[in-house]
Amino acid sequence: MDAPRTLKKRADFLLARMAGQRWAATGLVLQMRKRHDDGPAQVGYTVSKKVGNAVERNRVRRRLRAAVREVMQLQPGRDYVIIGRRAALARSWQALIHDLRTAAHRVERR
């Protein structure tokens, strides 16, 4: 499987949001969109300013990236958007992994 690319354009984030496949867990929200190609998976991360200052937002983003590398089985031809929540800072690593694994399983089943 190819390495996932990073979503960077706002339009791609909006398309994933409108696709309707999403699952909210304690520390994150996972959205998924099936594209009409077999290119490598694309992953985008977003954390709102409501979460905290830049240091806290970047910490949430780093934890989510590490969790995705460890847990998710990214399917080709799909875009994933992971929205970090403030609870992701306080969650233990194992709880965050469990949240992501559960969200990924639920989104793929739909």
VMD Tcl script that draws the C-alpha trace (Angstrom):
set ca {
  {0.00 0.00 0.00}
  {1.26 3.48 -0.85}
  {1.97 6.00 1.88}
  {-0.95 8.34 2.57}
  {-0.83 11.83 1.19}
  {-1.87 14.84 3.24}
  {-5.02 16.78 2.48}
  {-4.20 20.46 2.29}
  {-6.94 22.18 0.32}
  {-10.09 23.40 2.05}
  {-12.21 22.02 -0.79}
  {-10.97 18.50 -0.03}
  {-11.87 18.90 3.65}
  {-15.33 20.12 2.70}
  {-15.89 17.21 0.31}
  {-15.04 14.77 3.09}
  {-17.43 16.58 5.40}
  {-20.28 16.44 2.89}
  {-19.75 12.74 2.18}
  {-21.77 11.98 5.31}
  {-19.63 9.19 6.73}
  {-18.41 10.30 10.12}
  {-18.00 9.01 13.61}
  {-17.41 11.03 16.76}
  {-15.39 9.63 19.64}
  {-14.27 11.28 22.87}
  {-11.07 12.90 21.57}
  {-11.72 13.09 17.85}
  {-14.13 13.04 14.93}
  {-13.31 10.90 11.89}
  {-14.79 11.69 8.49}
  {-14.30 9.55 5.40}
  {-15.04 10.04 1.71}
  {-14.73 7.44 -1.02}
  {-13.15 8.86 -4.15}
  {-13.64 7.48 -7.65}
  {-10.02 6.40 -8.12}
  {-7.53 3.94 -6.68}
  {-4.91 6.50 -5.68}
  {-3.27 6.42 -2.27}
  {-5.28 7.35 0.78}
  {-5.22 10.99 1.82}
  {-5.41 12.12 5.43}
  {-6.14 15.61 6.71}
  {-5.93 16.86 10.28}
  {-7.71 19.86 11.70}
  {-7.87 21.29 15.19}
  {-9.98 24.32 16.02}
  {-8.72 27.34 17.94}
  {-11.32 26.42 20.58}
  {-8.95 23.62 21.62}
  {-6.35 26.06 22.88}
  {-3.29 27.97 21.86}
  {-0.96 26.93 19.04}
  {1.15 24.71 21.30}
  {-1.89 22.72 22.45}
  {-3.33 22.46 18.94}
  {-0.03 21.19 17.57}
  {0.23 18.67 20.41}
  {-3.23 17.33 19.54}
  {-2.27 17.15 15.85}
  {0.96 15.28 16.62}
  {-0.85 12.77 18.84}
  {-3.45 12.15 16.15}
  {-0.80 11.66 13.44}
  {1.04 9.15 15.61}
  {-2.20 7.32 16.38}
  {-3.10 7.10 12.69}
  {0.34 5.68 11.85}
  {-0.02 3.08 14.60}
  {-3.64 2.02 14.16}
  {-5.42 2.80 10.93}
  {-5.56 0.55 7.91}
  {-5.90 3.25 5.25}
  {-7.79 2.08 2.19}
  {-6.70 3.37 -1.23}
  {-9.12 5.72 -2.94}
  {-10.35 7.30 0.27}
  {-9.95 10.65 2.01}
  {-9.91 10.75 5.78}
  {-10.32 13.91 7.85}
  {-9.56 13.75 11.56}
  {-10.84 16.59 13.71}
  {-9.03 16.87 17.03}
  {-10.93 17.76 20.17}
  {-9.64 19.16 23.45}
  {-10.25 15.82 25.16}
  {-7.46 14.33 23.01}
  {-4.92 16.13 25.23}
  {-6.18 14.55 28.44}
  {-6.93 11.07 27.05}
  {-4.43 8.35 27.79}
  {-2.58 6.98 24.77}
  {-4.42 3.65 24.94}
  {-7.81 5.40 25.18}
  {-6.98 7.61 22.18}
  {-5.90 4.55 20.18}
  {-9.15 2.80 21.13}
  {-11.19 5.86 20.09}
  {-9.49 5.99 16.70}
  {-9.74 2.25 16.12}
  {-13.47 2.30 16.97}
  {-14.14 5.33 14.78}
  {-12.27 3.81 11.83}
  {-14.15 0.53 12.17}
  {-17.54 2.27 12.33}
  {-16.84 4.56 9.38}
  {-15.64 1.69 7.20}
  {-18.75 -0.37 8.02}
  {-21.17 2.30 6.83}
}
mol new
graphics top color blue
foreach p $ca { graphics top sphere $p radius 0.5 }
foreach p [lrange $ca 0 end-1] q [lrange $ca 1 end] { graphics top cylinder $p $q radius 0.2 }
display resetview
